[in-house]
């Protein structure tokens, strides 16, 4: 499983980065707002979105070795 963190100005930008780098099978694990920049604790900085996403390169939709979800 490949797990990565992405940071963008807004959620749409972060999701575009996730799709571009991990593909459409990626799963969002967590999201949070982060202040980056000047001042103590980034108080004077701008707010960004941090998205943690994962994809399992061994899992492919329709693979004969892995049953589709919901058929257990």
C-alpha positions, 0 to 999 in steps of 0.5 A: 500500500502506498500512502502519501500526503498532499497539500493544496490551497483548497480541497478541489486542488488537493483531490486533483493532486491525489488523482493525478499521482495515485489514480482514481482508485485512491482512498482518502484516509484523512483531511485537515486544515493547516496554517502555514507561514509566518508568526507563532504557530502559523497564525499569520500564515495562510490556511491550506488543506492537507489530505492523506490518501492511499492506494494499493497497487496490487489491487485492481478493479476486476482482478480475478484474485481479489473478490469485489467488495460486498461479495463475502 
